[in-house]
Each structure stands twice: as structure tokens, then as C-alpha cells.
Amino acid sequence: MGAAKAALHHAVAYLALALAERGVSVNCIALGSIWSQGAREHSPEELQRFMHDMVAAHPKRRLPTVEELAPVAAFFCSPAAEWINGQVVVVDGGQTL
């Protein structure tokens, strides 16, 4: 996974520089584990095991929902983010710490 993450960081930086003249900003939102519809498709036993392990390891002791993370994406689409370019923003509640 380390190589894939590094490649993503470099791709964001390269594209941000290459497209800046055209007024295009390139940023990345690096999410941690999320409570989503996909998690609900597992059997109750699998889901319980998964949730116990993930929640126990998470600093906030819960997983965020998609609805809680959507405002971050909305921010990057807003005029307030005009001068943010080439950034990888980690939005994981401290999970990677």
C-alpha cells in the first residue's frame, strides 16, 4: 500500500502544477475507514467482528458516515478553497496517527 499512496501523492502534485495555469486545482481527500452501505452487506457475524475491530482501533471509537465526510468534498468545490492546490488532506479522525 505504501507505493500506491506515494504514487497518489505524486500524481496530485504533478497534476496540480500542470493544471494550475488553466485555473484547475487538484487535491485529494484521504479517508480512513467509513461506515457505509458496503459494510451493511456483510453477514451480521462478519459485520459485528469488523465493527468491533475497527471501532476498537479508532481514536474516536466510532466510524464516520459518508454524510459526515461529504462537507469536506463540498469545501473543495467551494470558492473558499480557491487557493488550495496540490494537497492531500487526511480526514480520518486521527486513525493514521
Secondary structure, DSSP 8 states (H G I E B T S, - for coil): -HHHHHHHHHHHHHHHHHHGGGT----EEEE---B-HHHHTS-HHHHHHHHHHHHHHSTTSS--BHHHHHHHHHHHTSGGGTT--S-EEEESTTTT-
